[in-house]
Amino acid sequence: MTLTAESVLPADAQDALLVARVHEPDWDGPCVAAVRDAHTVDLTAHAPTVSDLLERDDAADVVRHAPGGRRRPLDDLLAATVAGRRDLPHLLAPVDLQVIKAAGVTFAESLMERVIEERTGGDPSLAARTRDRLAASVGPVTSVRPGSPEAAKAKEILLAEGLWSQYLEVGIGPDPEVFTKAPVLSAVGTGARVGILAGSVWNNPEPEAVLAVDSRGRVRGALLGNDVNLRDIEGRSALLLPRAKDNNASCALGPFLRLFDGGFGLDDVRALDIDLDVTGTDGFVLRGTSTMRSISRDVLDLVASVHGEHHQHPDGFVLFTGTLFAPTQDRDAPGEGFTHHEGDVVRVSSPRLGALVNTVTTSEAAPPWEYGLRRLMRSLAARGAL
C-alpha cells in the first residue's frame, strides 16, 4: 500500500479546515496539527488536544490562521505510517480524549442484514437462504419512519407472526442502538492496519460518516470511520456486541477531522456519499457506496440520544452514524457472502472528507495498543502544554 497526500486529501482540500494528529517520537506524544498545503502544522501551543480545540468557539480561525510550530510534509508522514515506523513522525487517528460511540441499524439494508445474522446464528452458509425468506415478510416494514405510529403497527403484526427481532426494535422503534465502539485513544488512523479477530470467519468493513461533538453537544465537524464488524460473533448473540466490535485495532478514523465552516456543515454531511473499495491479495475486489441520504434517523436525533440531560460528555465524543453497506457478494463459497482476508486493502472515501485507507490483519497481529491517557498526560506536561 502506498499513500500520498493527493490520495487521501479531500477534493477541496485548499478550502477545507482539516485537523490531524502527528506522533512526534522525541516528545513521546502527539501534537494537534492543521493541514495546510499538503503539510501538517503543529498547533499544540493553541490546543494541547483535539478535544480542547473543539471546545474553542474560534477553532476554525485557529486551524486556518494560527501560527504553528513544526511543519511536516504529509507524504513523509504517510510513508512512515504505512511502514509502521513508530520511530519516525507518523499520523494518528485525528481524535483523542473523545469517547468513541457508534449508532447501529440506522439504514434499512443493514437492518435486514442484522436480522439475517440473528436468524442464522452467525452461520454464513445460511445467509442467502434466510435473506430470501425474510425479504417478503420483513423487508417492507424497513421503509417506515422509526418511532412512528406506522412502525408501532408494523411491530404488532410482526410480533403476531413471530417475526419480531431485537434489531427491528432499534431499527424502527423509538430508541436507536448506540454503543461504545472503542476506548479513548485506541482508534487507528489512515495508513495503519485494522484488526479482525483471528478466529472470526464472517466479518466486514462498515464505511461510515462520523460526527465530532463537543462537551455542549454541538457538532463541530466530521470524519470517516470504519466500524469493523464481526458478523459471526454478533450473530451468535447480540450480547456479544462488545466482543464483535471492540478489539485491538478494530476502529479506524480519519484521515482528518474536517471542521464545520461556511463551506461545509451538517447539511453536507446529510448528503454525503461514502464509497468503499476492498482489494485483496487474491485479486478479489469489492466496491459499494453508502449514501447518508438513505439514513432512517436524522444525525441530530442520533446525537441527542447520546448527549443531553440524561448523559454528559465533558471531553466530547465522536459518533459513528451507521452504514447502508452490508456486503453480500460471495467471496470464498457460493451463498456465504463476503468476509475479509489478511492483506485486504480497505479504502473508505468521500470527496469532502478524503480517504481512510487501511490494511487488514488480525487483532492479535496488529501493533498492540500501548499509548494511553497517563502517557499522553506525561508527554503534554513535559512539553509545558498543560
N, C-alpha and C positions, 0 to 999 in steps of 0.2 A: 504494500500500500504506500503510495506517495501522495502527500498532500501539499498544496501550495496555498498562499494567501488567496489567489484568484479562485481556487476551487472551493473554498469554504466561506468566503465573504458573501454577504447579501448582494443582490444585483445593483442596489442603490447605496452601496457602502459609503460613498462620498457624502451622502446626506444623512446617514444613519448615526444615531447615538449608541455606540457599541461599548460594552463593558466586558473586560476579560479578567482572568486571574492568572498570574505568572508565578511559578515557583522559582525563587532565587536560592540556589544551594548555599551561597555564602552567608545568607541570612537564615538559613534553615526554615524558610517560610514563604508564604505567598505575598504578592503585592496586588492591590486593586489597580487596574490599568484601563485607560481609554484606548480604543483602537482608532488610530489616525494615520491615513495614507499607508496602509499595509504595515504599520508598526504599532507596537504597544507602548504606551507612555505611562509610567508609574504615577499613580495618584494617591498613594498611601498616606502622604502628608495631609491630604484633604479628607480622606475617609479610610480608616485602618481596615475596615471590612466592607464587603458589598452590602451587608445589612445596614451599616452606618450610612453608606452612600444613599440608599433608598429612603432613609428617614429624612434626608435633606430636601427641603422644598426646591432648592436650586440645583438638584442633582444634574439636570440637563445642562445647565450652564457650566458646572464643574467638568463634566465629561467633554463638552465641546471646547471650552476655552481655558480651563485652569492650567497654569504652568505645572509641568511634571518633572519627575526625576528620570530614572533610567529609561532609555528608549531601545526597544528590541525589534528587529525585523521579524515579522510574522513567519516568514519562510523558515528562518532558523529555529524558531520555537516549535513549529510544526514538525520539522525534521527530527528534532530531539525527542519530541513527544512520541512520534511513531516508532522511533528506535528504542524507546524505553530508557533513554539516557537520563536517569534521575540526578546524575552528577552535573548536568547542564541545565540552564534555564529552560523550562518547558511549560506548556499550557495545562491548566486545571479546569475542572468544571467551574463556570462563572457564578457560582453561589457559594456561600459559606455558612453563616450561622442560621440560615433559614431552615425551618422544618420542611421536610420533603413529603408532601401529601399527594395523593392521586385519587381521582374520581374514576369509577369503573362503570361499565354498562351504560354509557351515555349516548350510544349510537345503536340504531335498530339492528344493523347487520351483526355487530359484535355481541349484541344481546342474544341473538339466535345462537351464536357460537358458544356462548357461556351455557345456555340451556343444553346444547348438544354435549358439551363436556360433562355436565352433571348427569345427563341421561346415560352416557356411555361409561361413566365411572372413570373417565380419563383414558379409555382404551381407544387409540386412534383407528384401529381396524374396524370399529363400529360406527365411525363418524359419518361416512357417506350415506349409509342406510338410514341412520337416525335423522340426518338432515332432511332427507326426502320425506320421511314420515311426519316430521314436525312442521314442515313448511306450510302445509294446507291448514293445519289446526291452529298454530300459534302465530305464524307469520303476519296475518292481517292485523293483529292487535298491536304490533310494534309501531304502527303509524299513529296511534293515539297520543295525545299530549299527556305527559306524566302528571299524575295527581289530579286529573280532570274527572268529572262525573262519568265520561265515557270509559276512562281507564278503570274506574271502580266497577262499572258494569261488566267490563271485559273480565275482570278478576272473578266476579261471581260466576260467570259462565265457565271459565277455565277450571275453577275450583270444582264445580259440579261435574265436569268431565274428567277430573283427576289429572289435569294438565298444568296446574299451577306450579310455579317454581320460585325459589328464593331469588333467582336472577330476574324474573319478571317483576317481582316485588320492588326491586331497586330500579328496574328499567322503566316501569310505567307507574309505579306507586308514588306517593307524595315525597318520600325521602330518598336522596341519591345514595349510592355507595361511595364512601370516602374512607380511605385508609392511609396509614403512614407507610410510604413506599420504602424509605431508606433512612438510616440515621444521619444526623447532621455531619457534614464533611466527608461522607462516604461515596458520593457520586463521582463518576469519572467523566472526563471531557472528551472533546473530539480528538481523534488520533490514538486514543487509548484502547485497550482490549476490554470487551464486555464479557461477563461470565454467565455461563449456564451450568447448573449442577451436573456433574459428570454422569449421574445416574438417570437423568431425565431423557425420555425417549420421544416426547411430544412437546414442542415448545416453539415460540415465535417471537419476533420483534413486535413492538407496538409503537408506531410513529405518532407522536402527539405534540400539540401545542401546549406549552407550559406557561402559566402566569406567575409573575413575580409580584408579591403583595407585601406591603409594609405593615408595621405594627398597628396602624389605624384602619387596616382593611382596605387601603387604596391599592388598586392595581397600577403598578408603576412601569411595567414593561413585560416582555415576553421572550421566550426562547424555545428551542426544540428539545424534545426528550425522546428517549427510547425506554419505555416501561417494559423491560424484558419479562416475558411471561412463560411459566412452565405449565402447560395445559394439562399434562398428565397428573401432576400433583394436585392442582386446584380441582380437577375433575373428580378425584377420589373423594374430596370433601372440601367444602368452602371454608371450613375451619382451618384448613392447611394453607390459606392465603398467605400468611407470613412466610411459610416455607417456600411457596411458589414465587413470591415477589421479592423478598429481601435476602439476598445472598451477596457474597463478595463480588464486586464489580457489576452488579445486575441493574444498576441505574446509571444511565448516561444522559448528560445535559450539556447543551451548548449549541453551536460553537461559541456564541457570545450571547450576552443578555442585551436585548435591544430596548432602550428606554423609550417611553412614550413622549412624543413631542407633537408639534403641529402637523408633521408629515406622516405620523404613524401612531395609531391609537387602538382602542378596543374594537371599533368597527372594522379595522383592518384585520385584527385577529379573528373576528367572526367570519371573515371572508377568505381566510387562508385555505389554500390547497397544499397539502403536505404529501410529498412523494416519498416512496420507499423503493430502494433498489438493493437487492441482495445478490451478490455474486459469489459462487462457491468455487473452491479449488477443483471440484469435479466438473466444472463447466455449467452447472445449474444456475439459472438466472430467474429471479422473481421480481416482478415490478407491480406496484399498486399505488393508489392515491387515496388519501383520506381528506375529505373536504369538511371544513368546520361549518359550512352552510347546512349540513345534514344533522348537526347535533340536536338532541332531543330536549336538552335543558340549556338555557342561556348561561354563558360563562359567569355572569354576575350572580346568578342563582347558586351556582356551584361554590363561588367564593363565600356567599352568605351562609351556606351550610357548614363551612369550615370555621368562619370567624364572626364573632358578634358577642352579644351579652352572654351567650352560652359557652364561649370558648375564646380566649385571648392568645395572642402570639407576640410576645414582647420583642422578638428579633425578626418578626415577619415570617413568611412562608412562601414556598413555591408550590404550585398546584398543577399536576398533570390533568388535562381536561378530558381524556379518553380518546379512543380511536374508532374510526369506521372500519379500519382494515383488520380482517382476521383471515389469514391466508388459508385457502382450501386446495390450492394446486398441489397435486401429488408429486412427491419427490422420490421416495425410496420404494414405494409399493402402491399399486392401484388401490384407491379408496382410503389411504392413510393420511392424505394431505401433506402439509409441509412441516418439516422440523429442521432445526439448524444442524450443520456440521461444523466441526472445528475448522477455522480458517475462513469462514464466510466473512466477506466484507459487507457491512450494512451501512447504507447511506440514507439518512433521513434529511430531506431538504425542502426548502420553500424559498422562493425568490426574495422575500422580505426579511428572512431570518438566516439565510445561509445554509450550510451543510454540516450536519453532525455525522461523522464517519468513524466507524469502529470495526475492529476485527474480533470475531467470536472465538473465545477459548472456554475452558471450564472455569468455574468459580474457584476450584481447587488449584488450578494452574495460574490464574491471573495474579498479578502482583498483590501481595496482602495489603489490606487497609491498615496502615500504621500511624497515619498522621491525624491526631485527634485534637480536641479542644485545649488540653493542657499544653501540648506542644505549640499550638498556634499562639496561645496567650504568652508563653515564654518568648517566642520569637518577636512578637509585637512589642513586648516590654523591653527586650534587649535593644530594639531599634528606637525606643523612645516614642513609639506610635500610640501608646495608650495614655 
